[in-house]
Amino acid sequence: MNKKRLTRLLLIVFAVLLVSSLSFAAGSKEGEKPAGKEELIKMTVIFPRSLEVLDDYYINVAWAMGYFEQEGLDVHAEGALGTTDASKLVAEGQGEVALPAPPVLFTAVANGLPIMDVFQQDENYIFGFGVRPDSGINHLSDLKGKIISVGDVGWTVLIDPLLELTVGFTTKDCEVVSAGPGRAQLVAAGKADAVFTWEKEYQLWDAQGIHLKILRGYDYGVRFPGNGHVFATKYIKEHPDRVVKFSRGWAKGIYFGVVNPAAATEITLEKYPMLGVAFEDALKAIKAGVWVMTGEITDKHGLGYHEFSYWEELRDILYEQGTIPRKVALEDCITNEFIDEINNFDREEVKQDAMNYKLKPENSQKLKELGLNEYGW
């Protein structure tokens, strides 16, 4: 080998080593992602209450099973003072998703807040009242003139349509007492006649030793729509893909619980051990949540579908009661545009995730004692 050729070879080797060392140094920088791994997009969902509840098994499952990450998202949750506050924060861009009740959504849109519901999470009507078993209150009509305990006086916007539709009066014919988080205890202590409540909440109270008789609006034929994923209209236009991915990850969590509510229960209790609720009691609440989010409509159209006739009925009552200043167009409040895409995920894969989840031995034993199958049904 002549000197010129040897020199050229050594230069090539040196160049290769130099490039390799530079690449290694660049790849070792703190915070840099490995090649080919995309950075997750951060999204924040704002709940109108505390996060430490049994209500939200679906997001706990989505976190635990990595369903948001599958969609390329890094999802965080925060609590707000109320549904109105959450909606305003989203409209102002201080969060991506809120979960306001439909009366709050109608009121916000009627007053110019640019937000829209893209995924109706709660399909079956969840609200009702809890009364002491010995109260003598056996029907919603018996609430006239009684003291109703609520978390906040703003909740009358939720109560009035229920009472108006079923018994023809509103909270104007009752005494409403704001008692914050201790509202159930107020009834248990005999200082109020009824407490406004919902599915998944009163089951938790029962587990905590507050035993109430529940008058469910659903049993009186109420089919008003429930809370859903509300985004700023600007965000929907600019990031429709993120809207779909967020709700799809959420929907996977819902479906996981449909298959295996026992696993969803364990995941939720591990997330919030401070709840101090026994597994078998928490399971009742989780299964109630499954009922709330599924039914004939979701079987036919998919999770998150808006049945426009239910929304129209509620809107008209709110207008007649003077809660909203005008009959806002439903198309300005809700949309089914993304439902097919949101439901476009591998159900068999999620089903297998749920069926293959290994419960703690003590929880598996509890299911046997309750006469339930390995999934809690």
PLY file of the C-alpha trace (Angstrom):
ply
format ascii 1.0
element vertex 377
property float x
property float y
property float z
element edge 376
property int vertex1
property int vertex2
end_header
0.00 0.00 0.00
1.59 3.33 -1.05
1.81 6.31 1.27
-0.87 8.31 -0.54
-3.40 5.51 -0.33
-2.56 4.85 3.34
-2.97 8.52 4.18
-6.38 8.62 2.44
-7.52 5.53 4.35
-6.46 6.99 7.68
-8.32 10.23 6.90
-11.49 8.27 6.14
-11.22 6.29 9.39
-10.61 9.51 11.34
-13.64 11.16 9.72
-15.89 8.20 10.57
-14.72 8.22 14.20
-15.24 11.98 14.42
-18.79 11.79 13.08
-19.59 8.88 15.40
-18.30 10.72 18.45
-20.26 13.86 17.54
-23.41 11.80 17.02
-22.93 10.11 20.39
-22.46 13.46 22.11
-25.50 14.95 20.45
-27.61 11.92 21.32
-26.64 12.12 24.98
-27.91 15.65 25.56
-30.28 15.86 28.54
-33.95 15.93 27.58
-33.48 14.91 23.96
-35.74 12.19 22.60
-34.21 9.13 20.90
-34.48 9.22 17.13
-37.88 8.15 15.85
-39.71 8.80 19.15
-42.17 11.67 18.87
-42.72 13.99 21.80
-46.11 13.63 23.48
-48.52 16.53 23.19
-49.62 17.86 26.57
-53.35 18.32 27.14
-55.15 19.34 30.32
-58.70 18.32 31.24
-60.44 20.40 33.90
-62.96 18.68 36.15
-65.64 20.75 37.91
-64.78 19.19 41.28
-62.19 17.23 43.20
-60.31 14.48 41.37
-60.28 12.08 44.35
-63.56 10.32 43.55
-64.81 7.05 42.10
-66.53 8.80 39.20
-63.63 8.84 36.78
-62.44 5.27 36.36
-62.03 5.76 32.58
-59.26 8.34 32.86
-57.53 6.34 35.58
-57.62 3.29 33.30
-56.41 5.34 30.32
-53.45 6.55 32.38
-52.64 3.10 33.79
-52.93 1.26 30.46
-51.14 3.91 28.41
-54.12 4.68 26.16
-53.37 8.40 25.96
-49.74 7.69 25.12
-50.94 5.41 22.32
-52.63 8.50 20.91
-49.48 10.60 21.29
-50.81 12.57 24.26
-49.61 13.48 27.74
-52.88 14.13 29.58
-53.10 15.95 32.90
-56.15 16.62 35.06
-57.03 19.56 37.29
-59.99 20.46 39.47
-61.88 23.75 39.22
-64.37 25.50 41.48
-67.32 24.64 39.27
-68.50 23.81 35.77
-68.75 27.48 34.82
-65.14 28.13 35.87
-63.90 25.09 33.93
-65.70 26.21 30.77
-64.28 29.71 31.01
-60.76 28.39 31.52
-61.05 26.28 28.38
-62.52 29.15 26.36
-59.59 31.30 27.50
-57.05 28.65 26.50
-55.98 27.79 30.07
-56.89 24.16 29.51
-57.94 22.07 26.54
-60.98 20.15 27.82
-63.77 20.81 30.32
-66.69 18.66 31.46
-69.61 21.02 32.14
-73.17 19.86 32.66
-75.43 20.57 29.64
-77.36 23.42 31.34
-74.04 25.14 31.99
-72.98 24.54 28.39
-76.23 26.02 27.04
-75.91 29.03 29.33
-72.30 29.62 28.33
-72.97 29.39 24.58
-76.10 31.56 24.89
-73.92 34.22 26.51
-71.28 34.10 23.81
-68.69 31.67 25.19
-67.15 29.91 22.13
-67.15 26.28 23.29
-68.63 23.01 21.99
-69.29 19.46 23.24
-67.78 16.82 20.93
-68.23 13.66 23.04
-71.16 13.08 25.40
-69.66 10.98 28.14
-72.77 10.40 30.27
-75.49 8.82 28.13
-77.99 7.93 30.84
-79.41 10.59 33.16
-77.47 10.54 36.41
-79.14 13.01 38.80
-81.55 12.49 41.66
-82.05 13.08 45.37
-81.05 11.23 48.51
-83.37 11.21 51.53
-83.30 9.46 54.88
-85.10 6.10 54.74
-87.42 7.23 57.56
-88.11 10.69 56.09
-91.53 9.87 54.66
-90.38 11.26 51.31
-91.24 8.61 48.73
-91.75 10.60 45.53
-90.21 13.67 43.92
-93.50 15.48 44.48
-92.88 15.17 48.22
-89.92 17.56 47.91
-92.17 20.61 47.57
-91.58 22.91 50.52
-88.65 20.80 51.76
-85.02 21.74 52.47
-82.66 20.58 49.71
-78.95 20.40 50.43
-76.60 21.25 47.54
-72.89 21.78 47.08
-73.44 25.23 45.58
-76.55 27.32 44.95
-75.60 27.39 41.26
-76.71 23.77 41.12
-80.32 24.91 40.85
-79.69 25.13 37.11
-79.39 21.33 37.20
-82.24 20.70 39.62
-84.95 22.92 38.14
-85.29 21.10 34.78
-85.55 17.77 36.62
-88.29 18.98 38.97
-90.12 20.94 36.27
-90.33 17.95 33.95
-91.33 15.39 36.57
-93.47 17.21 39.15
-94.17 20.67 37.75
-92.39 22.86 40.30
-88.83 24.15 40.81
-86.49 25.04 43.64
-88.44 28.28 44.06
-90.96 26.08 45.87
-88.24 24.62 48.13
-85.54 25.89 50.45
-82.07 25.38 48.99
-79.12 25.21 51.39
-75.51 25.34 50.20
-73.47 22.91 52.30
-70.39 22.23 50.18
-68.79 18.80 50.52
-70.76 18.05 53.69
-74.18 18.20 52.09
-74.97 14.49 52.56
-74.07 14.68 56.24
-76.56 17.53 56.60
-79.36 15.19 55.54
-78.07 12.32 57.67
-78.09 14.67 60.67
-81.69 15.70 59.99
-80.82 19.32 59.17
-82.01 19.00 55.55
-84.68 16.85 53.96
-82.95 15.86 50.72
-79.57 16.10 49.05
-78.99 16.54 45.34
-76.74 13.75 44.09
-75.81 11.54 41.14
-74.79 8.07 40.08
-71.36 7.00 41.37
-71.54 9.55 44.19
-74.30 8.16 46.38
-72.77 4.69 46.10
-69.60 6.15 47.64
-71.63 7.70 50.46
-73.26 4.36 51.13
-69.83 2.76 51.38
-68.82 5.48 53.82
-71.79 4.75 56.07
-74.28 7.37 54.90
-77.27 5.27 53.89
-79.91 7.16 51.92
-82.94 6.26 49.86
-82.37 7.49 46.32
-85.03 9.03 44.09
-83.47 8.77 40.62
-84.62 11.09 37.86
-84.05 8.29 35.37
-86.77 6.22 37.08
-89.18 9.10 36.45
-88.51 9.02 32.72
-85.93 11.82 32.56
-83.58 11.43 29.61
-81.74 14.74 29.64
-78.18 14.53 28.27
-75.09 14.40 30.45
-71.64 15.91 30.71
-69.17 15.59 27.87
-65.87 16.74 26.39
-66.07 20.46 25.76
-63.37 22.28 23.80
-62.99 25.87 22.64
-64.31 26.11 19.08
-61.00 27.67 18.03
-59.11 24.65 19.38
-61.44 22.27 17.52
-60.78 24.08 14.25
-57.03 24.25 14.76
-56.47 20.77 16.27
-59.25 18.38 15.24
-56.76 15.49 15.40
-56.02 16.18 19.07
-59.72 16.37 19.83
-60.23 12.92 18.34
-57.16 11.41 20.00
-58.07 12.70 23.46
-61.62 11.36 23.31
-60.44 8.09 21.76
-58.03 7.44 24.63
-60.90 8.22 27.01
-63.25 5.91 25.12
-60.75 3.07 25.40
-60.81 3.57 29.16
-64.61 3.42 29.18
-64.66 0.22 27.15
-62.02 -1.39 29.38
-64.41 -0.90 32.32
-67.32 -2.34 30.35
-65.33 -5.56 29.97
-63.73 -5.67 33.40
-65.22 -3.31 36.01
-63.29 -5.14 38.75
-59.97 -4.17 37.14
-61.19 -0.59 36.66
-62.11 -0.55 40.35
-58.71 -1.76 41.48
-56.92 0.74 39.25
-59.01 3.61 40.65
-58.52 2.61 44.28
-54.77 2.34 43.72
-54.80 5.83 42.22
-56.70 7.29 45.18
-56.14 5.13 48.27
-57.18 8.06 50.46
-60.82 7.30 49.55
-60.72 4.50 52.09
-63.46 2.52 50.34
-63.65 -1.26 50.36
-63.15 -2.94 46.99
-66.65 -4.46 46.91
-68.27 -1.10 47.67
-66.21 0.75 45.09
-67.13 -1.88 42.50
-70.81 -0.91 42.83
-69.96 2.69 41.93
-67.76 1.70 39.00
-70.49 -0.55 37.58
-72.95 2.31 37.97
-70.53 4.39 35.92
-70.50 1.76 33.18
-74.30 1.95 33.09
-74.21 5.74 32.89
-71.94 5.79 29.84
-73.41 2.97 27.77
-76.78 1.85 26.45
-78.89 1.46 23.34
-77.71 4.74 21.83
-74.01 3.97 22.25
-74.55 0.42 21.02
-76.05 1.84 17.84
-73.96 4.96 17.24
-70.83 4.59 19.35
-69.53 5.97 22.62
-70.00 9.71 23.05
-72.94 10.10 20.65
-75.31 13.04 21.17
-79.02 12.25 20.84
-80.24 15.65 19.61
-83.85 15.17 20.75
-82.73 14.88 24.40
-80.67 18.05 24.09
-83.56 19.87 22.43
-85.95 18.94 25.26
-83.53 20.26 27.88
-82.79 23.45 25.95
-86.48 24.24 25.58
-87.14 23.79 29.31
-84.15 25.97 30.20
-85.48 28.68 27.87
-88.99 28.48 29.31
-87.57 28.75 32.82
-85.57 31.84 31.83
-82.22 30.12 32.51
-80.99 30.89 28.99
-81.91 34.12 27.17
-82.53 32.48 23.80
-82.95 29.10 22.16
-79.41 28.54 20.98
-78.96 26.36 17.90
-77.99 22.84 18.92
-75.33 22.85 16.19
-73.60 25.68 18.07
-73.37 23.53 21.22
-72.84 19.90 20.24
-71.54 17.87 17.32
-71.30 14.21 16.29
-68.73 15.03 13.63
-65.91 13.13 15.35
-67.81 10.18 16.85
-66.88 7.66 14.14
-63.18 8.57 14.35
-63.21 8.47 18.15
-64.70 4.98 18.12
-62.24 3.79 15.48
-60.00 1.75 17.77
-59.24 -1.93 18.16
-61.89 -3.10 20.61
-60.50 -6.60 20.66
-57.13 -5.28 21.80
-58.71 -3.28 24.63
-60.88 -6.28 25.52
-57.79 -8.43 25.83
-56.10 -5.76 27.98
-59.08 -5.90 30.32
-59.44 -9.67 30.37
-55.72 -10.22 30.94
-55.49 -7.76 33.84
-54.37 -9.60 36.99
-56.26 -8.57 40.10
-54.70 -8.71 43.53
-55.44 -12.11 45.12
-57.58 -10.55 47.86
-59.78 -8.82 45.28
-60.16 -11.98 43.22
-61.24 -13.79 46.38
-63.76 -11.05 47.15
-65.37 -11.51 43.72
-65.79 -15.23 44.45
-67.38 -14.45 47.81
-69.80 -12.07 46.08
-70.73 -14.70 43.52
-69.35 -12.63 40.64
-67.18 -13.74 37.76
-63.48 -12.87 37.49
-64.29 -9.53 35.86
-66.82 -8.36 38.43
-70.03 -9.16 36.57
0 1
1 2
2 3
3 4
4 5
5 6
6 7
7 8
8 9
9 10
10 11
11 12
12 13
13 14
14 15
15 16
16 17
17 18
18 19
19 20
20 21
21 22
22 23
23 24
24 25
25 26
26 27
27 28
28 29
29 30
30 31
31 32
32 33
33 34
34 35
35 36
36 37
37 38
38 39
39 40
40 41
41 42
42 43
43 44
44 45
45 46
46 47
47 48
48 49
49 50
50 51
51 52
52 53
53 54
54 55
55 56
56 57
57 58
58 59
59 60
60 61
61 62
62 63
63 64
64 65
65 66
66 67
67 68
68 69
69 70
70 71
71 72
72 73
73 74
74 75
75 76
76 77
77 78
78 79
79 80
80 81
81 82
82 83
83 84
84 85
85 86
86 87
87 88
88 89
89 90
90 91
91 92
92 93
93 94
94 95
95 96
96 97
97 98
98 99
99 100
100 101
101 102
102 103
103 104
104 105
105 106
106 107
107 108
108 109
109 110
110 111
111 112
112 113
113 114
114 115
115 116
116 117
117 118
118 119
119 120
120 121
121 122
122 123
123 124
124 125
125 126
126 127
127 128
128 129
129 130
130 131
131 132
132 133
133 134
134 135
135 136
136 137
137 138
138 139
139 140
140 141
141 142
142 143
143 144
144 145
145 146
146 147
147 148
148 149
149 150
150 151
151 152
152 153
153 154
154 155
155 156
156 157
157 158
158 159
159 160
160 161
161 162
162 163
163 164
164 165
165 166
166 167
167 168
168 169
169 170
170 171
171 172
172 173
173 174
174 175
175 176
176 177
177 178
178 179
179 180
180 181
181 182
182 183
183 184
184 185
185 186
186 187
187 188
188 189
189 190
190 191
191 192
192 193
193 194
194 195
195 196
196 197
197 198
198 199
199 200
200 201
201 202
202 203
203 204
204 205
205 206
206 207
207 208
208 209
209 210
210 211
211 212
212 213
213 214
214 215
215 216
216 217
217 218
218 219
219 220
220 221
221 222
222 223
223 224
224 225
225 226
226 227
227 228
228 229
229 230
230 231
231 232
232 233
233 234
234 235
235 236
236 237
237 238
238 239
239 240
240 241
241 242
242 243
243 244
244 245
245 246
246 247
247 248
248 249
249 250
250 251
251 252
252 253
253 254
254 255
255 256
256 257
257 258
258 259
259 260
260 261
261 262
262 263
263 264
264 265
265 266
266 267
267 268
268 269
269 270
270 271
271 272
272 273
273 274
274 275
275 276
276 277
277 278
278 279
279 280
280 281
281 282
282 283
283 284
284 285
285 286
286 287
287 288
288 289
289 290
290 291
291 292
292 293
293 294
294 295
295 296
296 297
297 298
298 299
299 300
300 301
301 302
302 303
303 304
304 305
305 306
306 307
307 308
308 309
309 310
310 311
311 312
312 313
313 314
314 315
315 316
316 317
317 318
318 319
319 320
320 321
321 322
322 323
323 324
324 325
325 326
326 327
327 328
328 329
329 330
330 331
331 332
332 333
333 334
334 335
335 336
336 337
337 338
338 339
339 340
340 341
341 342
342 343
343 344
344 345
345 346
346 347
347 348
348 349
349 350
350 351
351 352
352 353
353 354
354 355
355 356
356 357
357 358
358 359
359 360
360 361
361 362
362 363
363 364
364 365
365 366
366 367
367 368
368 369
369 370
370 371
371 372
372 373
373 374
374 375
375 376
